[in-house]
Amino acid sequence: MGSQDEQAERTGRRALLGAAVLGAGGAVLGLSGTARAAGGQAAGGGLKSLPKPTIIGHRGAAGYRPEHTFGSYELALDLGADIVEAGDLCPTRDGHLVCRHEPEIGGTTNVADHPEFAGRKTTKVLDGVSTTGWFTEDFTLAELKTLRAIERIPANRPHNTLYNGRWEIPTFEEVLNWQDEQTRRRGKQVWIYPETKHPTYFRKLGLGLEERVAKLLRKHGKDRRNSPVILQSFEPTSIQRLNRLVDNPLVVLLSTADSRPWDFVDTGDPRTVADLITPKGLREIAGYAQGIGPTLDLVITKNADGSLGHRTTLVADAHKVGLILHPYTMRNENPFLPKEFRRGSDLDGYGDAFGAFGTYFATGIDGVFTDNADTGVLAREDFVNG
């Protein structure tokens, strides 16, 4: 924790960074689509060095490999992702951070096939929701390393099940080392975008996430303003805590407009996401973060039938206070696309993902999370050169 003066200085630096991000957009837009897709680095590094719109590999290349595995992460880089979301961070019983979409691992690992862990299956209340399965906090790291990753949504991605059992669960420290190795091997800076998962829940278990994240970032020299690590969370207080611990770029994730962040529920804060995306709410976020990660429906609303509604003012309002926007999540399969971009009725069939990407890019977003980085890179070329 820093003194008030140190915190004020950090906030001031963050405000300058936010303004610089907006200014960087024009410089990056001056590149051709091909050059930008190649990830040309701007002078000074940091967020300004990223192409715009930035293509973020959601949990790696989750459209093609079981998510949060080194196989998924490396493929995302091969496919052209500018940033890899390497790490939804959950703690183990012995305090290590591992990369899993949720602390419940029954749907993303083969733990159910391990009879020695049958007795670990339990029911817990996770952010107000009764959840049954196996949880990272009930396993040591050594125990988790005996498991292997499997495809989370096999109905939509049956081809990914080919890779079930191939990769183990990575730790955050392994990801930080992998980042350095990939940067050397590929000859350009690799970026990662980890998320603190359910921080209020874990803090109450004595497994606070933010201090563990900060400790590892400091150990690896990646806790600075221009470090190639963007930190994100659905809980604003987690981002505020990180703001006091590290200088990394920070992003507040935003779910549906009528939802409440769990830390707000826990502390009795009555505000909803709708309150956070007002000009007042965005100004508050800009005091401790550089960006927001809204669901795509907060950028363009959806009608009851799943078709696109109207474009909101969120992009303009966020940019006005110096915040970047990295909405989530673009996927190629029909069920995940707006109605007008679906083609056929197969659950695993591809729709007109290029059309959807272009529609969202046209709103002025600074980047997007996608399970299909290659599609995103090509869509960006179409948009920039169009």
C-alpha positions as CSV (number, residue, x, y, z in Angstrom):
1,M,0.0,0.0,0.0
2,G,1.3,3.5,-0.8
3,S,0.8,6.8,0.9
4,Q,-1.9,9.2,-0.3
5,D,0.7,11.2,-2.2
6,E,2.0,8.1,-3.9
7,Q,-1.6,7.1,-4.8
8,A,-2.3,10.6,-6.1
9,E,0.9,10.4,-8.2
10,R,-0.1,7.0,-9.6
11,T,-3.6,8.3,-10.4
12,G,-2.1,11.2,-12.3
13,R,0.1,8.9,-14.3
14,R,-2.9,6.8,-15.1
15,A,-4.8,9.8,-16.3
16,L,-1.9,10.7,-18.6
17,L,-1.8,7.1,-19.8
18,G,-5.4,7.1,-20.7
19,A,-5.1,10.2,-22.7
20,A,-2.0,8.8,-24.4
21,V,-3.9,5.7,-25.4
22,L,-6.5,7.8,-27.2
23,G,-3.8,9.7,-28.9
24,A,-2.1,6.5,-30.0
25,G,-5.1,5.4,-32.0
26,G,-4.5,7.9,-34.8
27,A,-0.9,6.9,-35.1
28,V,-1.7,3.2,-35.3
29,L,-4.5,3.8,-37.7
30,G,-1.9,5.3,-40.1
31,L,-0.5,1.8,-40.6
32,S,-1.9,-0.4,-43.3
33,G,-4.1,-3.3,-42.2
34,T,-1.3,-5.7,-43.0
35,A,1.3,-3.8,-41.1
36,R,-1.1,-3.4,-38.1
37,A,-2.0,-7.1,-38.2
38,A,1.8,-7.8,-38.0
39,G,1.8,-5.9,-34.7
40,G,4.2,-3.0,-35.4
41,Q,5.5,-1.6,-32.2
42,A,5.2,2.1,-31.5
43,A,7.9,4.1,-29.8
44,G,7.6,4.0,-26.0
45,G,5.9,0.6,-25.6
46,G,3.0,0.2,-23.3
47,L,-0.6,0.2,-24.4
48,K,0.4,2.7,-27.2
49,S,2.3,-0.1,-29.0
50,L,-0.8,-2.2,-29.6
51,P,-2.6,-2.3,-32.9
52,K,-6.1,-0.9,-33.0
53,P,-8.6,-2.5,-32.9
54,T,-6.6,-4.9,-30.7
55,I,-7.3,-8.6,-31.2
56,I,-7.3,-10.4,-27.8
57,G,-7.1,-14.2,-27.8
58,H,-9.9,-15.1,-25.3
59,R,-8.4,-17.8,-23.0
60,G,-6.0,-18.3,-25.8
61,A,-7.5,-19.8,-29.0
62,A,-10.5,-21.3,-27.3
63,G,-12.3,-21.8,-30.6
64,Y,-9.7,-24.4,-31.5
65,R,-8.2,-25.9,-28.4
66,P,-9.3,-26.5,-24.8
67,E,-9.1,-23.1,-23.1
68,H,-6.4,-21.9,-20.7
69,T,-3.7,-24.4,-21.9
70,F,-0.3,-23.6,-23.4
71,G,-1.6,-25.3,-26.5
72,S,-4.4,-22.7,-26.7
73,Y,-2.2,-19.8,-25.7
74,E,0.5,-20.6,-28.3
75,L,-2.0,-21.1,-31.1
76,A,-3.5,-17.7,-30.3
77,L,-0.1,-16.2,-31.0
78,D,0.3,-18.3,-34.1
79,L,-3.0,-17.0,-35.4
80,G,-2.0,-13.3,-34.9
81,A,-3.5,-12.3,-31.5
82,D,-2.0,-9.1,-30.2
83,I,-2.7,-10.1,-26.6
84,V,-3.4,-13.5,-25.0
85,E,-5.8,-13.7,-22.1
86,A,-3.4,-16.1,-20.4
87,G,-4.8,-16.5,-17.0
88,D,-8.2,-16.5,-15.3
89,L,-6.5,-16.7,-12.0
90,C,-7.8,-19.0,-9.2
91,P,-5.8,-20.1,-6.1
92,T,-4.9,-23.6,-5.0
93,R,-5.2,-24.7,-1.4
94,D,-1.4,-24.1,-0.9
95,G,-1.7,-20.6,-2.3
96,H,-0.5,-20.9,-5.9
97,L,-2.3,-19.2,-8.8
98,V,-3.5,-21.4,-11.6
99,C,-5.3,-20.6,-14.9
100,R,-8.8,-21.9,-15.0
101,H,-12.0,-20.2,-16.3
102,E,-13.7,-20.9,-12.9
103,P,-12.6,-22.4,-9.6
104,E,-15.0,-25.3,-10.3
105,I,-12.9,-27.5,-12.6
106,G,-15.3,-30.4,-13.3
107,G,-16.2,-28.9,-16.7
108,T,-12.6,-28.0,-17.8
109,T,-10.5,-30.9,-16.5
110,N,-10.7,-34.7,-16.3
111,V,-10.9,-34.6,-12.5
112,A,-14.1,-36.7,-12.6
113,D,-12.0,-39.6,-14.1
114,H,-9.7,-39.6,-11.0
115,P,-11.2,-41.9,-8.4
116,E,-8.7,-40.6,-5.8
117,F,-10.5,-37.2,-5.9
118,A,-14.1,-38.5,-5.9
119,G,-14.4,-37.4,-2.3
120,R,-13.5,-33.8,-3.1
121,K,-16.7,-33.3,-5.0
122,T,-18.8,-30.8,-3.1
123,T,-21.4,-28.0,-3.3
124,K,-20.5,-24.4,-2.5
125,V,-22.1,-21.1,-2.9
126,L,-20.0,-19.1,-5.4
127,D,-21.0,-15.5,-5.6
128,G,-24.5,-16.3,-4.5
129,V,-24.9,-19.3,-6.8
130,S,-25.0,-22.9,-5.5
131,T,-22.3,-24.8,-7.5
132,T,-21.5,-28.5,-7.4
133,G,-18.2,-29.9,-8.5
134,W,-14.5,-29.8,-7.7
135,F,-12.8,-26.5,-6.7
136,T,-9.2,-25.4,-7.1
137,E,-9.0,-24.2,-3.5
138,D,-9.5,-27.8,-2.3
139,F,-6.4,-29.1,-4.2
140,T,-2.7,-28.6,-3.8
141,L,-0.8,-27.5,-6.9
142,A,0.8,-30.9,-7.0
143,E,-2.6,-32.6,-7.1
144,L,-3.9,-30.2,-9.8
145,K,-0.8,-31.0,-11.9
146,T,-2.0,-34.6,-12.2
147,L,-5.1,-33.5,-14.1
148,R,-5.5,-32.6,-17.7
149,A,-7.6,-30.0,-19.5
150,I,-10.7,-30.9,-21.5
151,E,-13.0,-28.9,-23.8
152,R,-15.6,-26.8,-21.8
153,I,-18.4,-26.6,-24.5
154,P,-18.1,-29.9,-26.5
155,A,-21.6,-29.4,-28.1
156,N,-20.3,-26.3,-29.8
157,R,-16.8,-27.4,-30.3
158,P,-16.7,-31.2,-30.9
159,H,-13.4,-30.9,-32.8
160,N,-11.7,-29.5,-29.7
161,T,-12.4,-32.8,-27.9
162,L,-9.6,-34.3,-30.0
163,Y,-7.2,-32.5,-27.7
164,N,-8.8,-33.5,-24.4
165,G,-6.1,-34.7,-22.0
166,R,-3.1,-33.3,-23.9
167,W,-2.3,-30.3,-21.6
168,E,-2.0,-29.7,-17.9
169,I,-3.2,-26.8,-15.9
170,P,-0.7,-23.9,-16.1
171,T,0.3,-21.7,-13.2
172,F,0.5,-17.9,-13.4
173,E,4.2,-18.1,-12.8
174,E,4.6,-20.6,-15.6
175,V,2.6,-18.1,-17.8
176,L,5.0,-15.3,-16.9
177,N,8.0,-17.4,-17.9
178,W,6.2,-18.6,-21.0
179,Q,5.6,-15.0,-22.0
180,D,9.3,-14.2,-21.9
181,E,10.2,-17.3,-23.8
182,Q,7.6,-16.6,-26.5
183,T,8.8,-13.0,-26.7
184,R,12.3,-14.2,-27.4
185,R,11.3,-16.9,-29.8
186,R,8.9,-14.7,-31.9
187,G,11.1,-11.5,-31.8
188,K,8.3,-9.2,-30.6
189,Q,6.7,-8.5,-27.3
190,V,4.0,-10.9,-26.2
191,W,1.2,-9.4,-24.1
192,I,-1.0,-11.2,-21.6
193,Y,-4.3,-10.1,-20.0
194,P,-4.9,-12.1,-16.7
195,E,-8.1,-11.8,-14.7
196,T,-8.7,-12.1,-10.9
197,K,-11.6,-14.5,-10.5
198,H,-14.1,-14.1,-7.7
199,P,-11.7,-12.0,-5.6
200,T,-14.2,-11.4,-2.8
201,Y,-15.0,-15.1,-2.5
202,F,-11.3,-16.0,-2.3
203,R,-10.4,-13.3,0.1
204,K,-12.9,-14.6,2.6
205,L,-11.2,-18.0,2.3
206,G,-7.9,-16.4,3.3
207,L,-6.6,-16.7,-0.3
208,G,-6.5,-13.0,-1.4
209,L,-5.7,-12.8,-5.1
210,E,-4.4,-9.3,-5.6
211,E,-1.4,-9.6,-3.3
212,R,-0.4,-12.9,-4.9
213,V,-0.6,-11.4,-8.4
214,A,1.4,-8.3,-7.4
215,K,4.1,-10.4,-5.7
216,L,4.6,-12.5,-8.9
217,L,4.5,-9.4,-11.2
218,R,7.2,-7.7,-9.0
219,K,9.3,-10.8,-9.0
220,H,9.3,-10.9,-12.8
221,G,9.7,-7.1,-13.2
222,K,6.2,-6.8,-14.8
223,D,4.5,-4.5,-12.4
224,R,5.1,-1.2,-14.2
225,R,3.0,1.2,-16.3
226,N,4.5,0.0,-19.6
227,S,4.7,-3.7,-18.6
228,P,3.0,-6.0,-21.2
229,V,0.5,-7.3,-18.7
230,I,-3.0,-5.8,-18.5
231,L,-5.0,-6.9,-15.4
232,Q,-8.8,-7.2,-15.4
233,S,-11.6,-8.1,-13.0
234,F,-15.4,-8.0,-12.8
235,E,-15.1,-6.6,-9.2
236,P,-14.2,-2.9,-9.2
237,T,-12.7,-3.2,-5.7
238,S,-10.2,-5.8,-6.9
239,I,-9.0,-3.3,-9.6
240,Q,-8.8,-0.6,-6.9
241,R,-6.7,-2.9,-4.7
242,L,-4.4,-3.7,-7.7
243,N,-4.1,0.0,-8.4
244,R,-2.6,0.4,-5.0
245,L,-0.2,-2.5,-5.5
246,V,1.1,-2.3,-9.0
247,D,1.3,0.3,-11.9
248,N,0.0,-2.1,-14.6
249,P,-2.8,-1.0,-17.0
250,L,-6.1,-2.0,-15.4
251,V,-9.5,-2.8,-16.8
252,V,-12.9,-3.2,-15.1
253,L,-15.0,-5.9,-16.7
254,L,-18.8,-5.1,-17.0
255,S,-21.5,-7.7,-17.3
256,T,-25.2,-7.0,-18.2
257,A,-26.6,-3.6,-17.4
258,D,-29.0,-4.9,-14.7
259,S,-26.3,-7.0,-12.9
260,R,-24.3,-6.0,-9.8
261,P,-20.7,-6.8,-9.3
262,W,-20.4,-9.3,-6.5
263,D,-18.2,-7.1,-4.4
264,F,-21.1,-4.5,-4.5
265,V,-23.6,-7.2,-3.4
266,D,-21.3,-8.2,-0.6
267,T,-20.8,-4.7,0.8
268,G,-24.4,-3.5,0.2
269,D,-23.5,-1.1,-2.6
270,P,-26.8,-0.8,-4.5
271,R,-25.3,0.3,-7.8
272,T,-25.6,-1.9,-11.0
273,V,-23.5,-2.0,-14.1
274,A,-26.0,0.5,-15.6
275,D,-24.8,3.0,-12.9
276,L,-21.1,2.3,-13.7
277,I,-21.6,3.1,-17.4
278,T,-23.1,6.5,-16.9
279,P,-20.7,9.5,-17.4
280,K,-20.4,9.8,-13.7
281,G,-19.6,6.1,-13.2
282,L,-17.1,6.1,-16.0
283,R,-15.3,9.1,-14.6
284,E,-15.0,7.2,-11.3
285,I,-13.6,4.2,-13.1
286,A,-11.1,6.4,-14.9
287,G,-9.7,7.5,-11.5
288,Y,-8.2,4.0,-11.0
289,A,-8.3,2.1,-14.3
290,Q,-7.3,2.7,-17.9
291,G,-10.2,0.7,-19.5
292,I,-13.4,-1.2,-19.4
293,G,-14.2,-4.6,-20.7
294,P,-18.0,-4.5,-21.4
295,T,-20.1,-7.3,-22.7
296,L,-20.8,-6.6,-26.4
297,D,-24.5,-6.0,-25.6
298,L,-23.5,-2.8,-23.8
299,V,-22.0,-1.5,-27.0
300,I,-24.9,-2.5,-29.3
301,T,-28.0,-3.7,-27.5
302,K,-29.8,-6.9,-28.4
303,N,-33.5,-7.3,-29.1
304,A,-35.6,-10.1,-27.6
305,D,-35.0,-12.3,-30.7
306,G,-31.2,-12.0,-30.5
307,S,-30.9,-9.5,-33.3
308,L,-28.9,-6.3,-32.9
309,G,-30.7,-3.3,-31.4
310,H,-29.3,0.2,-31.2
311,R,-25.8,1.5,-30.8
312,T,-25.3,3.0,-27.3
313,T,-23.2,6.0,-26.3
314,L,-20.8,3.8,-24.2
315,V,-17.9,4.1,-26.6
316,A,-18.0,7.8,-26.9
317,D,-18.7,8.3,-23.2
318,A,-15.8,6.1,-22.2
319,H,-13.4,7.7,-24.6
320,K,-14.4,11.1,-23.3
321,V,-12.9,10.3,-19.9
322,G,-9.8,8.6,-21.3
323,L,-10.9,4.9,-21.0
324,I,-10.3,2.3,-23.7
325,L,-12.9,-0.4,-24.5
326,H,-12.1,-4.1,-25.0
327,P,-15.6,-5.8,-25.2
328,Y,-16.1,-9.5,-25.0
329,T,-16.6,-12.1,-26.6
330,M,-16.7,-12.6,-30.4
331,R,-17.1,-16.3,-31.4
332,N,-17.6,-17.8,-34.8
333,E,-20.3,-20.3,-34.0
334,N,-24.0,-19.5,-34.7
335,P,-25.3,-19.6,-31.2
336,F,-22.9,-16.8,-30.1
337,L,-23.6,-14.4,-33.0
338,P,-26.3,-11.8,-33.3
339,K,-29.3,-13.3,-35.1
340,E,-28.7,-11.5,-38.4
341,F,-25.2,-13.0,-38.7
342,R,-26.2,-16.7,-38.1
343,R,-26.1,-19.1,-41.0
344,G,-28.0,-22.4,-40.7
345,S,-28.9,-24.0,-37.4
346,D,-26.0,-26.1,-36.5
347,L,-24.7,-25.5,-32.9
348,D,-21.1,-25.8,-34.1
349,G,-21.7,-24.2,-37.5
350,Y,-20.0,-20.9,-38.4
351,G,-22.1,-17.9,-39.2
352,D,-21.0,-14.6,-40.8
353,A,-18.4,-13.7,-38.1
354,F,-16.7,-11.2,-40.4
355,G,-19.9,-9.3,-40.7
356,A,-20.3,-9.2,-36.9
357,F,-16.7,-8.2,-36.3
358,G,-17.1,-5.3,-38.8
359,T,-20.3,-4.1,-37.2
360,Y,-18.7,-4.0,-33.8
361,F,-15.4,-2.4,-35.1
362,A,-17.5,0.4,-36.6
363,T,-18.6,1.5,-33.2
364,G,-15.0,2.7,-32.4
365,I,-14.1,0.0,-29.9
366,D,-10.4,-0.2,-29.2
367,G,-10.2,-4.0,-29.3
368,V,-12.2,-7.2,-28.7
369,F,-11.9,-10.5,-27.0
370,T,-12.3,-13.4,-29.4
371,D,-12.1,-17.2,-29.3
372,N,-11.0,-17.0,-33.0
373,A,-8.0,-14.7,-33.3
374,D,-7.4,-15.5,-37.0
375,T,-10.9,-14.4,-37.9
376,G,-10.5,-11.3,-35.9
377,V,-7.2,-10.4,-37.6
378,L,-8.7,-10.8,-41.0
379,A,-11.8,-8.9,-40.0
380,R,-9.5,-6.1,-38.8
381,E,-7.7,-6.0,-42.2
382,D,-11.1,-5.7,-43.9
383,F,-12.1,-2.9,-41.6
384,V,-8.9,-0.9,-41.8
385,N,-8.5,-1.3,-45.6
386,G,-12.2,-1.1,-46.3
